[in-house]
């Protein structure tokens, strides 16, 4: 009876029971639940079309095909790296926007890779068989080796991108096979001022008035790719109460993590990251004040830092909520009571010990291996060369995961990118990182002494950046093709720095892999199986930057006792315009005001369950018509990393009506609008 009551309590708090909650797998979507609530049950054919119309930007965003000719809709901030890389002091696309007048004017992005999920295969038995009977470090090594073998077999020398995805923290393993597009071109993007109208003050809030969109196109063999599965744009957009679906790639949630893991985030990781981001924001703000060019070249970095700070701050505050955190404690306690086997019951304690161990060397791991001490693109290139040439000499299954054969096409695209590199920005970043290295590990630390010697962080950063030749793509290619011998013989100061750091970075990574990651992976499998035993597979897995589908509706909410309407209009943007950043509309908008239908829906709020990584996801209706473009959530949605509260958690999207209205009447993008309306 006691066991029955525990199971009943667990089922009562099961994730699917909470309204529109869930970032669901395409191959395990709860169509019956959607039908029960909204009267529509997506079938296999509908789900297949939606999956093939959805894409992933490998750098961390989502998107969708919106024409049969390879046109991809995503956010401006998802394409901002390309936009900045194609900009110059004389032609600033971020400041002035961009519209390709003809197909030949579409500009190739140096680094964007787009993936389309074409197949999902359950490989759970193969992965778990490889780890059976193994403990701790041996478990982790065997698991990663088997994943690399599976991906290698699937990838066919880079023809496909193949990822083994860990689901339910080890309860299942699926192989995702993607079609890889690396010829991606910019078609259209508005000005940064309207794409991020309201700036940091409005970020993660609602109501919003942002045209955070851009259009890209994928090419094959030098021609626009043929993409028969796509979302047609609904010129009217969605209205309050409409059923909506979001298909995208949520980055990471921690809803199934243990209390020990959440406590580590709350007490260690988040405070450390917030402190660093706050300082980086100050550094970049001051750097940008030096000149208009300094502002232009650092703008993308500042946007990323400010956005990251606000997102992590929201997640941290969510974990500080004693009521919500208490519920997580109760849920874990109930599951632990359910588990009768002492060997299984020890899984939570094993993870807690691993997290306690990680506290002892978190700073060293973050600074040396995660790159916190070296936040420079040039250093990143040097590390790819140093590690990549060394790892390629090993068998595929023995390599670090980011250097396996299946990962190399994405890595080499970044390594040989023609994107401009700005030395002043690189110096500022590297000096900042080296300063944090000395501060956090102290000047007496042997690693710090080896790296800095008698140099200051500023002088070492200046010497490395000004002396390196790695900004030249030809130099990188020669070193990569020359292999480990060429890299070992190089006297390039950035390569020398990367070689100097690498042994200590590898050592701290090995400690993390052996004492933390492997322990967590092994015991998370045990806990996942306990969840399944208690509730069956009634829950969706945590987000893993793999394709998911959520359902919801356009709906308002209460904010401090006042109702927030779920739809804004173009008129609201003009009412909010002050003429001063970040509330300054671009001149193109002011000039076009008389031509615009100001009643056009601009931004919408829905109950769809999303998280970071969903940026650029299509919002579409039961007819598979695109009605919106996800670009944000409200402040309450930041707690969605750990739990979901449908009463206030909202997805924020650009209405399809606003996209079509402004492309035509503000930007004169008739060619693009015609393609979108086919």
DOVOLUM-419748 format. One record per residue (C-alpha): residue in one letter; residue number from 1; x, y, z. Coordinates in steps of 0.001 Angstrom, whole numbers. Layout:
BEGIN
A; NUM; X; Y; Z
...
END
This chain:
BEGIN
X; 1; 0; 0; 0
X; 2; 2832; 2400; 844
X; 3; 4435; 1700; -2522
X; 4; 1079; 2283; -4266
X; 5; 654; 5657; -2564
X; 6; 4165; 6722; -3549
X; 7; 3469; 5827; -7181
X; 8; 172; 7726; -7020
X; 9; 1991; 10798; -5716
X; 10; 4576; 10564; -8475
X; 11; 1959; 10214; -11195
X; 12; 37; 13165; -9765
X; 13; 3064; 15362; -10316
X; 14; 4067; 13797; -13643
X; 15; 5102; 16392; -16189
X; 16; 2413; 15793; -18855
X; 17; -359; 16480; -16349
X; 18; 577; 20152; -16234
X; 19; -1433; 21770; -19023
X; 20; 560; 22513; -22197
X; 21; 3844; 21359; -20714
X; 22; 6324; 19334; -22698
X; 23; 9139; 19496; -25241
X; 24; 8149; 16231; -26887
X; 25; 10060; 13844; -29097
X; 26; 8706; 13614; -32629
X; 27; 8722; 9829; -32379
X; 28; 6777; 9920; -29086
X; 29; 4363; 12849; -29449
X; 30; 1185; 12813; -27275
X; 31; -1342; 13333; -30081
X; 32; -4150; 11985; -27883
X; 33; -3514; 14676; -25269
X; 34; -3638; 17402; -27926
X; 35; -6896; 16002; -29266
X; 36; -8419; 15823; -25790
X; 37; -7672; 19486; -25131
X; 38; -7783; 21106; -28574
X; 39; -9720; 18675; -30778
X; 40; -6881; 17935; -33170
X; 41; -4615; 14879; -33256
X; 42; -1453; 15191; -35386
X; 43; -965; 11984; -37355
X; 44; 2249; 10388; -38633
X; 45; 2145; 12132; -42011
X; 46; 1590; 15543; -40361
X; 47; 4442; 14959; -37920
X; 48; 6790; 13853; -40703
X; 49; 6111; 16993; -42743
X; 50; 6633; 19232; -39708
X; 51; 9902; 17468; -38843
X; 52; 11312; 17794; -42364
X; 53; 10291; 21468; -42530
X; 54; 12195; 22196; -39293
X; 55; 15940; 22895; -39252
X; 56; 18728; 23476; -36774
X; 57; 21455; 26080; -36971
X; 58; 24461; 24180; -35659
X; 59; 25663; 27217; -33701
X; 60; 22735; 27013; -31286
X; 61; 19438; 28099; -32881
X; 62; 16417; 26785; -34726
X; 63; 14746; 27659; -38012
X; 64; 12401; 26358; -40689
X; 65; 12084; 26017; -44426
X; 66; 9534; 28526; -45736
X; 67; 9755; 27824; -49466
X; 68; 10484; 24957; -51834
X; 69; 13696; 26714; -52842
X; 70; 15680; 26378; -49619
X; 71; 14560; 29622; -47970
X; 72; 15038; 29448; -44183
X; 73; 13366; 31703; -41630
X; 74; 15157; 32260; -38329
X; 75; 15911; 35096; -35917
X; 76; 18104; 38096; -36594
X; 77; 20089; 37254; -33470
X; 78; 20604; 33703; -34785
X; 79; 22107; 35079; -38007
X; 80; 23862; 38010; -36306
X; 81; 27263; 36332; -36513
X; 82; 26893; 36085; -40295
X; 83; 25525; 39621; -40504
X; 84; 28507; 41027; -38632
X; 85; 30994; 38878; -40525
X; 86; 29657; 40224; -43830
X; 87; 29773; 43811; -42566
X; 88; 32527; 46372; -42918
X; 89; 33074; 49861; -41558
X; 90; 31774; 51163; -44891
X; 91; 28862; 48724; -45208
X; 92; 27389; 47915; -41800
X; 93; 24580; 45410; -42366
X; 94; 23668; 45403; -38694
X; 95; 23137; 49150; -38732
X; 96; 21479; 49430; -42145
X; 97; 19897; 46031; -42768
X; 98; 20217; 43887; -45876
X; 99; 17958; 42716; -48684
X; 100; 19312; 40765; -51644
X; 101; 17661; 42307; -54697
X; 102; 18351; 39227; -56835
X; 103; 19334; 35616; -56252
X; 104; 22914; 36457; -57224
X; 105; 23108; 39056; -54438
X; 106; 22541; 36537; -51664
X; 107; 25735; 36644; -49586
X; 108; 27475; 33493; -48353
X; 109; 27769; 33176; -44571
X; 110; 31293; 32109; -43537
X; 111; 30350; 29752; -40701
X; 112; 26651; 28850; -40548
X; 113; 25754; 25167; -40889
X; 114; 22110; 24122; -41153
X; 115; 20882; 20608; -40302
X; 116; 17646; 18874; -41320
X; 117; 16646; 15818; -39277
X; 118; 15881; 12996; -41722
X; 119; 15932; 9885; -39517
X; 120; 15703; 8809; -35861
X; 121; 16921; 5386; -34732
X; 122; 16791; 3890; -31234
X; 123; 20309; 2702; -30327
X; 124; 19697; 2249; -26598
X; 125; 20500; -1466; -26591
X; 126; 23789; -939; -28410
X; 127; 24991; 1814; -26048
X; 128; 23926; 101; -22836
X; 129; 25489; -3205; -23945
X; 130; 28827; -1419; -24377
X; 131; 28748; -130; -20795
X; 132; 27299; -3176; -19031
X; 133; 29229; -4128; -15899
X; 134; 31561; -1129; -16054
X; 135; 32078; 1385; -13269
X; 136; 32880; 5100; -13170
X; 137; 35682; 6064; -15586
X; 138; 35489; 2817; -17572
X; 139; 31747; 3370; -18025
X; 140; 32280; 6847; -19455
X; 141; 35065; 5772; -21804
X; 142; 33077; 2808; -23125
X; 143; 29949; 4886; -23618
X; 144; 31707; 7655; -25541
X; 145; 33640; 5160; -27665
X; 146; 30457; 3334; -28664
X; 147; 28705; 6616; -29479
X; 148; 31633; 7565; -31728
X; 149; 31451; 4201; -33508
X; 150; 27713; 4550; -34106
X; 151; 28127; 8095; -35439
X; 152; 31036; 7069; -37676
X; 153; 29042; 4211; -39186
X; 154; 26148; 6576; -39877
X; 155; 28038; 9630; -41144
X; 156; 29508; 8022; -44284
X; 157; 32591; 10247; -44483
X; 158; 30691; 13437; -43691
X; 159; 27797; 12931; -46108
X; 160; 25469; 13066; -43113
X; 161; 25741; 14647; -39708
X; 162; 25022; 11972; -37105
X; 163; 24587; 12550; -33355
X; 164; 23855; 10004; -30647
X; 165; 21493; 11870; -28331
X; 166; 21259; 10967; -24643
X; 167; 17621; 11128; -23501
X; 168; 16156; 11023; -19984
X; 169; 19753; 11425; -18721
X; 170; 20545; 7899; -19861
X; 171; 17143; 6230; -20038
X; 172; 17375; 6056; -23830
X; 173; 19830; 6782; -26638
X; 174; 18687; 7797; -30113
X; 175; 20734; 8292; -33263
X; 176; 19740; 11452; -35148
X; 177; 20789; 11546; -38799
X; 178; 20808; 15002; -40368
X; 179; 21213; 16328; -43868
X; 180; 24020; 18858; -43599
X; 181; 23983; 22201; -45448
X; 182; 27196; 24246; -45242
X; 183; 26562; 26624; -48140
X; 184; 24217; 29056; -46428
X; 185; 23570; 32568; -47724
X; 186; 22012; 35689; -46245
X; 187; 18851; 36787; -48084
X; 188; 17337; 39484; -45877
X; 189; 17717; 40997; -42423
X; 190; 16316; 44181; -40866
X; 191; 18328; 46682; -38865
X; 192; 19556; 45667; -35412
X; 193; 17542; 48555; -33937
X; 194; 14205; 46967; -34843
X; 195; 15370; 43357; -34473
X; 196; 16237; 44144; -30835
X; 197; 13918; 47103; -30286
X; 198; 13823; 47891; -26577
X; 199; 17264; 46390; -26062
X; 200; 18258; 44859; -22765
X; 201; 15489; 46656; -20784
X; 202; 12796; 44849; -22804
X; 203; 14655; 41536; -23089
X; 204; 12653; 38617; -21611
X; 205; 9549; 40758; -21166
X; 206; 6135; 41153; -22779
X; 207; 4575; 43134; -24459
X; 208; 7292; 43323; -27121
X; 209; 7729; 45073; -30456
X; 210; 10620; 43300; -32205
X; 211; 11179; 42239; -35804
X; 212; 13748; 39660; -34723
X; 213; 13869; 37813; -38040
X; 214; 16202; 37043; -40888
X; 215; 16023; 34958; -44029
X; 216; 18763; 32583; -45148
X; 217; 18942; 30158; -48047
X; 218; 20620; 26754; -48235
X; 219; 22454; 25839; -51414
X; 220; 23561; 22548; -52948
X; 221; 26155; 22405; -55717
X; 222; 26035; 26169; -56043
X; 223; 22261; 26311; -56562
X; 224; 19321; 26886; -54200
X; 225; 18454; 23564; -52578
X; 226; 15150; 21870; -53355
X; 227; 13136; 21649; -50115
X; 228; 9641; 20283; -50788
X; 229; 8660; 20179; -47096
X; 230; 8160; 23715; -45803
X; 231; 5780; 25941; -43854
X; 232; 3651; 28362; -45836
X; 233; 3291; 31792; -44246
X; 234; -148; 32753; -42954
X; 235; -573; 36471; -43828
X; 236; -3021; 36981; -40946
X; 237; -963; 35379; -38148
X; 238; -2469; 33826; -35035
X; 239; -5273; 35195; -32888
X; 240; -5949; 34827; -29171
X; 241; -7063; 31292; -28375
X; 242; -5611; 29686; -31512
X; 243; -3871; 26313; -31169
X; 244; -141; 26654; -31867
X; 245; 2759; 24248; -32307
X; 246; 6455; 25048; -31923
X; 247; 9026; 22832; -33615
X; 248; 12597; 23545; -32624
X; 249; 15775; 22587; -30824
X; 250; 15565; 23572; -27149
X; 251; 19098; 23709; -25804
X; 252; 19115; 22375; -22280
X; 253; 16686; 21925; -19418
X; 254; 17326; 20461; -15974
X; 255; 13836; 19261; -15032
X; 256; 14953; 15667; -14438
X; 257; 18216; 16518; -12672
X; 258; 18825; 15494; -9085
X; 259; 18672; 17946; -6189
X; 260; 22459; 17675; -5830
X; 261; 22902; 18786; -9438
X; 262; 20453; 21664; -9089
X; 263; 22139; 22737; -5847
X; 264; 25494; 22843; -7635
X; 265; 24023; 25112; -10297
X; 266; 22396; 27344; -7677
X; 267; 25356; 27630; -5323
X; 268; 28413; 27306; -7568
X; 269; 28009; 27502; -11331
X; 270; 25419; 30264; -11697
X; 271; 26997; 32747; -9232
X; 272; 30400; 32264; -10879
X; 273; 29038; 32756; -14395
X; 274; 27006; 35805; -13398
X; 275; 30042; 37483; -11855
X; 276; 32117; 36905; -14992
X; 277; 29353; 38039; -17362
X; 278; 28775; 41217; -15353
X; 279; 32456; 42096; -15607
X; 280; 32566; 41202; -19296
X; 281; 29580; 43454; -19945
X; 282; 31404; 46354; -18327
X; 283; 34573; 45640; -20314
X; 284; 32737; 45489; -23642
X; 285; 30642; 48569; -22890
X; 286; 33774; 50604; -22225
X; 287; 35502; 49117; -25262
X; 288; 32617; 50145; -27511
X; 289; 32828; 53755; -26354
X; 290; 36266; 54186; -27900
X; 291; 34943; 54752; -31422
X; 292; 32068; 53883; -33780
X; 293; 34222; 51092; -35226
X; 294; 34936; 49694; -31748
X; 295; 31197; 49699; -31076
X; 296; 30461; 47923; -34358
X; 297; 33067; 45199; -33916
X; 298; 32075; 44470; -30307
X; 299; 28292; 44786; -30648
X; 300; 27600; 41090; -31217
X; 301; 29726; 40099; -28216
X; 302; 27954; 42625; -26009
X; 303; 24541; 41386; -27140
X; 304; 25531; 37791; -26347
X; 305; 26898; 38720; -22906
X; 306; 23874; 40824; -21923
X; 307; 21432; 38171; -23114
X; 308; 23335; 35415; -21294
X; 309; 23495; 37425; -18085
X; 310; 19770; 38093; -17999
X; 311; 18920; 34472; -18869
X; 312; 21175; 32969; -16203
X; 313; 20026; 35524; -13641
X; 314; 16436; 34445; -14270
X; 315; 17335; 30772; -13907
X; 316; 19304; 31427; -10732
X; 317; 16412; 33354; -9182
X; 318; 14092; 30478; -10073
X; 319; 16293; 28055; -8140
X; 320; 16234; 30448; -5173
X; 321; 12434; 30140; -4984
X; 322; 11945; 28033; -1812
X; 323; 8442; 26871; -2785
X; 324; 9322; 25584; -6250
X; 325; 12640; 24138; -5101
X; 326; 10845; 22473; -2206
X; 327; 8540; 20724; -4653
X; 328; 11560; 19370; -6505
X; 329; 12929; 18065; -3191
X; 330; 9603; 16380; -2435
X; 331; 9425; 14781; -5902
X; 332; 12914; 13339; -5543
X; 333; 12147; 12112; -2039
X; 334; 9059; 10281; -3288
X; 335; 10992; 8576; -6070
X; 336; 13766; 7542; -3674
X; 337; 11180; 5981; -1366
X; 338; 9781; 4070; -4328
X; 339; 13160; 2511; -5146
X; 340; 13543; -664; -3080
X; 341; 16861; -1984; -4409
X; 342; 19720; -607; -2229
X; 343; 22122; -679; -5205
X; 344; 19779; 1564; -7177
X; 345; 18975; 3755; -4184
X; 346; 22641; 4724; -3939
X; 347; 22545; 6472; -7348
X; 348; 21484; 9816; -5876
X; 349; 24246; 9710; -3277
X; 350; 26852; 8851; -5917
X; 351; 25839; 11884; -7971
X; 352; 25915; 14070; -4859
X; 353; 29489; 12948; -4136
X; 354; 30502; 13677; -7730
X; 355; 29028; 17174; -7541
X; 356; 30867; 17779; -4261
X; 357; 34108; 16705; -5945
X; 358; 33477; 19086; -8825
X; 359; 33262; 22014; -6415
X; 360; 36946; 21476; -5630
X; 361; 38141; 22122; -9181
X; 362; 35259; 23930; -10900
X; 363; 37258; 27137; -11421
X; 364; 40185; 25272; -12957
X; 365; 37880; 23321; -15277
X; 366; 35962; 26412; -16327
X; 367; 39078; 28501; -16956
X; 368; 41391; 25952; -18576
X; 369; 39180; 23419; -20323
X; 370; 35927; 25302; -20911
X; 371; 37968; 28253; -22184
X; 372; 36956; 30888; -19652
X; 373; 40546; 32139; -19437
X; 374; 40923; 32322; -23229
X; 375; 37746; 33916; -24698
X; 376; 39452; 34777; -27974
X; 377; 38583; 33526; -31443
X; 378; 42291; 33376; -32261
X; 379; 43002; 31195; -29243
X; 380; 40058; 29001; -30203
X; 381; 41598; 28510; -33643
X; 382; 44960; 27679; -32051
X; 383; 43348; 25114; -29735
X; 384; 41519; 23481; -32649
X; 385; 44842; 23142; -34469
X; 386; 46783; 21860; -31456
X; 387; 44127; 19410; -30328
X; 388; 42701; 18527; -33704
X; 389; 45980; 17479; -35264
X; 390; 46849; 15427; -32174
X; 391; 43419; 13783; -31939
X; 392; 43335; 12846; -35627
X; 393; 46312; 10555; -35056
X; 394; 44198; 8431; -32672
X; 395; 41551; 5839; -33575
X; 396; 38186; 7544; -34045
X; 397; 36589; 5978; -30940
X; 398; 39530; 7048; -28738
X; 399; 39349; 10735; -29588
X; 400; 37773; 13584; -27656
X; 401; 34167; 13702; -28803
X; 402; 34463; 17054; -30588
X; 403; 37221; 15682; -32846
X; 404; 35589; 12476; -34071
X; 405; 35188; 11924; -37812
X; 406; 31502; 12841; -37683
X; 407; 32356; 16178; -36017
X; 408; 35214; 17223; -38296
X; 409; 33150; 18801; -41135
X; 410; 31590; 21285; -38709
X; 411; 34920; 21917; -37004
X; 412; 36824; 22539; -40238
X; 413; 34121; 24902; -41486
X; 414; 34812; 27081; -38443
X; 415; 38560; 26573; -38674
X; 416; 38735; 27736; -42296
X; 417; 36127; 30486; -41958
X; 418; 36842; 33653; -43923
X; 419; 35108; 35775; -41302
X; 420; 37063; 38908; -40335
X; 421; 38929; 38893; -37030
X; 422; 39375; 42209; -35229
X; 423; 42679; 42330; -33283
X; 424; 41580; 45030; -30830
X; 425; 38546; 42991; -29757
X; 426; 40710; 39869; -29485
X; 427; 43226; 41652; -27253
X; 428; 40493; 42953; -24976
X; 429; 38904; 39508; -24611
X; 430; 42167; 37617; -24056
X; 431; 43427; 40180; -21559
X; 432; 40137; 39902; -19671
X; 433; 40310; 36098; -19598
X; 434; 43933; 35941; -18465
X; 435; 43163; 38440; -15713
X; 436; 40391; 36148; -14448
X; 437; 42799; 33197; -14603
X; 438; 45268; 34919; -12307
X; 439; 42516; 36206; -10026
X; 440; 40657; 32921; -9530
X; 441; 43555; 30454; -9452
X; 442; 45930; 33023; -7809
X; 443; 49356; 34173; -8952
X; 444; 51051; 31336; -7023
X; 445; 49267; 28558; -8899
X; 446; 51787; 26502; -10947
X; 447; 49592; 26615; -14048
X; 448; 49241; 30391; -13829
X; 449; 53008; 30725; -13437
X; 450; 53642; 28570; -16493
X; 451; 51182; 30514; -18623
X; 452; 52027; 34067; -17569
X; 453; 55671; 33720; -16622
X; 454; 56797; 37278; -15956
X; 455; 54174; 38765; -18275
X; 456; 51054; 40621; -17204
X; 457; 47722; 39464; -18684
X; 458; 47685; 42584; -20854
X; 459; 51213; 42178; -22224
X; 460; 50783; 38456; -22931
X; 461; 47480; 39094; -24712
X; 462; 49011; 41873; -26804
X; 463; 52045; 39795; -27782
X; 464; 49956; 36751; -28706
X; 465; 47349; 38647; -30736
X; 466; 49733; 40987; -32540
X; 467; 52277; 38275; -33237
X; 468; 50000; 35529; -34523
X; 469; 49416; 34762; -38197
X; 470; 46300; 32697; -37555
X; 471; 43990; 35384; -38927
X; 472; 45218; 34178; -42327
X; 473; 43109; 31197; -43481
X; 474; 45984; 29931; -45647
X; 475; 48197; 29656; -42545
X; 476; 45532; 27628; -40732
X; 477; 45076; 25282; -43674
X; 478; 48825; 24695; -43964
X; 479; 49068; 23814; -40266
X; 480; 46001; 21546; -40395
X; 481; 47233; 19718; -43464
X; 482; 50755; 19505; -42013
X; 483; 49358; 17646; -39023
X; 484; 50756; 17368; -35528
X; 485; 54369; 17699; -36672
X; 486; 53678; 21069; -38298
X; 487; 51777; 22371; -35283
X; 488; 54449; 21136; -32858
X; 489; 57127; 22935; -34906
X; 490; 55222; 26229; -35145
X; 491; 56564; 29253; -33284
X; 492; 53350; 31242; -33774
X; 493; 52746; 32852; -30332
X; 494; 49080; 31844; -30213
X; 495; 49959; 28251; -31084
X; 496; 52723; 28359; -28453
X; 497; 50170; 29569; -25871
X; 498; 47687; 26837; -26811
X; 499; 50414; 24162; -26586
X; 500; 51440; 25520; -23178
X; 501; 47879; 25371; -21828
X; 502; 46879; 22029; -23344
X; 503; 48494; 19554; -20888
X; 504; 46910; 21195; -17834
X; 505; 43579; 21606; -19640
X; 506; 43556; 17945; -20652
X; 507; 44414; 16904; -17108
X; 508; 41510; 18811; -15594
X; 509; 39205; 17487; -18304
X; 510; 40265; 13924; -17551
X; 511; 39546; 14460; -13880
X; 512; 36117; 15827; -14756
X; 513; 35384; 12932; -17119
X; 514; 36560; 10264; -14665
X; 515; 35338; 11628; -11328
X; 516; 32260; 13643; -12280
X; 517; 30816; 13116; -15748
X; 518; 31161; 9321; -15856
X; 519; 29695; 8956; -12368
X; 520; 26755; 11198; -13261
X; 521; 26140; 9383; -16553
X; 522; 26163; 5922; -14983
X; 523; 23924; 6791; -12055
X; 524; 21572; 8946; -14124
X; 525; 20768; 5822; -16144
X; 526; 19735; 4086; -12924
X; 527; 17525; 7008; -11885
X; 528; 15966; 7213; -15356
X; 529; 14981; 3541; -15142
X; 530; 13465; 4189; -11726
X; 531; 11337; 6961; -13268
X; 532; 10165; 4575; -15984
X; 533; 9405; 1855; -13440
X; 534; 7344; 4247; -11331
X; 535; 5454; 6065; -14073
X; 536; 6177; 4376; -17373
X; 537; 7430; 6619; -20157
X; 538; 4832; 9235; -19329
X; 539; 7321; 12087; -19301
X; 540; 9256; 13850; -22034
X; 541; 13062; 13981; -21746
X; 542; 15031; 17057; -20798
X; 543; 16031; 19286; -23705
X; 544; 19268; 18300; -25445
X; 545; 19438; 20666; -28480
X; 546; 17628; 17988; -30463
X; 547; 14343; 18443; -32319
X; 548; 11219; 18680; -30164
X; 549; 7579; 19621; -30683
X; 550; 5418; 21492; -28176
X; 551; 1767; 22497; -28297
X; 552; -113; 25413; -26750
X; 553; -2261; 28408; -27560
X; 554; -2095; 32173; -27962
X; 555; -2977; 33300; -24472
X; 556; -2457; 36224; -22101
X; 557; -1535; 36044; -18432
X; 558; -1623; 38020; -15201
X; 559; 1361; 40192; -14276
X; 560; 1106; 41773; -10809
X; 561; -2670; 41476; -10935
X; 562; -3067; 43019; -14394
X; 563; -3910; 41079; -17542
X; 564; -1249; 41081; -20237
X; 565; -2847; 40796; -23667
X; 566; -1098; 38215; -25881
X; 567; -934; 40250; -29099
X; 568; 767; 43591; -29819
X; 569; 484; 45635; -33025
X; 570; 2778; 47675; -35241
X; 571; 1146; 50800; -33823
X; 572; 2591; 49964; -30419
X; 573; 6128; 50163; -31766
X; 574; 5592; 53718; -32966
X; 575; 4015; 54647; -29624
X; 576; 7089; 53228; -27859
X; 577; 9516; 55102; -30135
X; 578; 11532; 57770; -28278
X; 579; 14222; 58506; -30839
X; 580; 16918; 57340; -28422
X; 581; 18442; 53860; -28265
X; 582; 17260; 51291; -27421
X; 583; 13798; 52698; -28214
X; 584; 14703; 54330; -31533
X; 585; 12969; 52998; -34629
X; 586; 15080; 52923; -37810
X; 587; 14567; 55679; -40363
X; 588; 13148; 53112; -42794
X; 589; 10275; 52514; -40400
X; 590; 9575; 56184; -39766
X; 591; 9526; 56798; -43516
X; 592; 7197; 53831; -44105
X; 593; 4713; 54591; -41321
X; 594; 2029; 55947; -43661
X; 595; 2212; 52849; -45844
X; 596; 1883; 50369; -42991
X; 597; -1324; 48879; -41612
X; 598; -644; 49751; -37978
X; 599; -3274; 47274; -36780
X; 600; -1125; 44395; -38026
X; 601; -277; 41940; -35224
X; 602; 3403; 42389; -34330
X; 603; 4419; 40076; -31465
X; 604; 2414; 37286; -29834
X; 605; 2604; 35310; -26576
X; 606; 1707; 31614; -26387
X; 607; 1693; 28851; -23777
X; 608; 4130; 26686; -25772
X; 609; 6904; 25164; -23684
X; 610; 10332; 26359; -24920
X; 611; 13822; 27198; -23678
X; 612; 17014; 28722; -25096
X; 613; 17851; 27088; -28431
X; 614; 14232; 27441; -29550
X; 615; 15126; 30871; -30930
X; 616; 14149; 30852; -34597
X; 617; 11567; 28073; -34184
X; 618; 8430; 28233; -36323
X; 619; 5076; 28733; -34607
X; 620; 2464; 27033; -36784
X; 621; -1178; 25989; -36742
X; 622; -2965; 22697; -37388
X; 623; -2924; 23428; -41143
X; 624; 875; 23619; -40943
X; 625; 798; 27334; -41735
X; 626; 3499; 29415; -40078
X; 627; 1893; 32060; -37872
X; 628; 4903; 33190; -35851
X; 629; 8646; 33066; -35265
X; 630; 9902; 32359; -31729
X; 631; 12506; 34852; -30525
X; 632; 12153; 35002; -26746
X; 633; 10222; 34103; -23634
X; 634; 9019; 36276; -20772
X; 635; 10885; 36512; -17459
X; 636; 8747; 33770; -15947
X; 637; 9786; 31400; -18734
X; 638; 13382; 31408; -17484
X; 639; 12329; 29136; -14642
X; 640; 11271; 26753; -17392
X; 641; 14767; 25321; -17244
X; 642; 13604; 23498; -14087
X; 643; 9786; 23424; -14135
X; 644; 6799; 24700; -16125
X; 645; 4020; 26989; -14903
X; 646; 1444; 27338; -17668
X; 647; -284; 30234; -15894
X; 648; 2652; 32605; -16558
X; 649; 5285; 30845; -18689
X; 650; 5074; 32356; -22185
X; 651; 6756; 31958; -25543
X; 652; 7229; 35265; -27390
X; 653; 7162; 35307; -31194
X; 654; 7058; 37659; -34182
X; 655; 3740; 37388; -35998
X; 656; 3888; 36157; -39600
X; 657; 1604; 39062; -40473
X; 658; 4241; 41572; -39317
X; 659; 6998; 39757; -41213
X; 660; 5125; 39926; -44519
X; 661; 3810; 43454; -43966
X; 662; 7204; 44962; -43178
X; 663; 9217; 43001; -45750
X; 664; 6988; 44463; -48447
X; 665; 6220; 47974; -47201
X; 666; 9358; 48869; -45225
X; 667; 12093; 46981; -47086
X; 668; 10655; 46592; -50592
X; 669; 11606; 42906; -50581
X; 670; 9034; 42023; -53245
X; 671; 11075; 39105; -54621
X; 672; 11230; 37471; -51193
X; 673; 7600; 38163; -50329
X; 674; 6499; 36597; -53613
X; 675; 8479; 33450; -52774
X; 676; 7019; 33324; -49251
X; 677; 3475; 33541; -50593
X; 678; 3780; 30718; -53145
END
